[in-house]
Amino acid sequence: MTLNTVLEKLNALANPETVVFKQKKFGVISNNALGIYHKDLKILAKEIGTNDALAIALFNTNIYEARLLCSKLHSPKTLTNAILEHWVVTFENWEITDSFTMGLVAKSKFAVPKILEWTNRNAEFEKRAGFATMAAYCMADKFADNTIFEKFLPIIEANANDDRLYVKKAVNWALRNIGKRNKDLKKRAIASAKTIAVSNTKSAQWISKNALKELQNETANSFDYPRAIYRT
């Protein structure tokens, strides 16, 4: 499928009212947007299939939904550091940040390096990209051992006072997902949540309370990754 064909399909799906609705309902503020729901982009992506060249061409159109579609067409295996750094500085809201980090970065060889780099950034959505990648990596890599995730916990604790909405939500998300990997990490995540609770900032209190509510619930989802190592 050619770039022009895809752009025609995107324009056919466009609805300016959707742009306004997504902003009011979900806080998705986007530039140069057509107004297309994520579910419709997923259907189109499935029709097209993996295509790195087309993905890059779509990103370069500077159309918001074309960039979202890029995140669904590019292969995680062929990512480069240059591409990721080119992308991350353009992230303008949680939707596009999470689409790239969950669909691509967390599944790539760059997952851990980018977690360490991006969580140390200042820009709101670059920092969110780091924590969103962390949260997604918890489920994407079923073979990583506990030591990797234990190294993430001090990073979470250090950033728990960031009161920016989309940063604190991603910090909380990452903490909860670490705790859901296995019973040992659950104990460590709960301990981190209690450490965070010592801080009097609103963001830290919210992160701690929300994480403990889920992780201390007996019915909470709990996996056993990596199963071969930590099964008792």
Disulfide bonds with the S-S distance in Angstrom:
none
